[in-house]
């Protein structure tokens, strides 16, 4: 069996490309990653249980556990925002023109 060469990605764009994601999908993934990173920081700092987060956000504990274990498959950005909101945080969005779109 031939050995596969590992793929090294230094940027989210390179990783998205290696995974076969479009540029738009890559941007969506980046937004979710930022929200997930912040959510993990909040959970770590507050020492709140997955069950309590789930109760506040109106979702299941197993879903919260999966999210906090980096499983964002079938997770919408809306859900991440709702979880953060249930913990007393609001998400601010900034829209700027991309240099590549010029």
N, C-alpha and C positions, 0 to 999 in steps of 0.2 A: 504494500500500500504506500503510495507516494506521500511524503510529508508536505503539509501545506505551510507556506510561508506566512508568518503572522502579519497582519495588517496593522500599521501604526498610523494613527490619526492624531494630529496635533491641534486641530481645531474642530469645533462642532460641525462645520461645513464639510471637512474631510471625512469625519465619521459618518455623517449623513450620506455622503457620496458612496462610501464603502458599503453602507447598508442598502444602497439602491434607493434612497429617498430623494424626492425632488427638492429643489431649493425652497419651495413653499413649505413642504413637510419639515424640512430642516429648521426653518424659522419657528414653526409651531412647536417643535421639539425643544428648541432653545427656551421658549417662553415657559413651557412646562418644567424644564430643568431648573430654571431660576425660581419658580414657585415652589418646587419640591425642596430645593436647597434651603430656602427660607423657612418652609414648614418644619423641616428637620431641626433647624436651629431653635425654633420656637418650642418644639416638643422637648428637645434636650434641656433647654433652659428652664422650662416649667415643670418638668418631670410629671407630665400628665399621661394617664394610661390610654392605650389604644381604644379601650372600651368607652372611656369618657369622651374622647374625641369623636368617636362614631356616634354616640348618643347626641352630642351637641350638633353635629353636622347632618344628622339624619341619614346615615349610611351604616354599613355593617362594620364590625370590628375586624373581620377578616380582610375587608377591602382596605381599611386604614392600614393594617399591618402590611399588606402587599405594597401599598403606595410607599410607606416608609422604608420598605426593603427594595426600593427603586423599580418596582414593577408598575409601569405606567401604561401597560397595554390595556386598552379599553377604558382609560381614564381621561375624562375631558378636562380641559382647562377650567371650565365652570366648576367642576367638583373641587379642584384644588383651591380655587378662590372661595368657594363655599366653606371648605374646611378652615381656611385661614380666617374667614369672617366669623365663623362660629367660635373661634379662639380670641376674638376681639381685635383682629387686624383687618385693615382694608388694603386693597391692592390699587396702586396708582399706575395708570398706563400712559406711556409717552409714545407718540407716533412721530417719527422723523423720516425724512426722505433718505433712502439708501443711496450711497455714493455710486453703487453699481447701476442704479436706475436712471442716472443722469443722462 
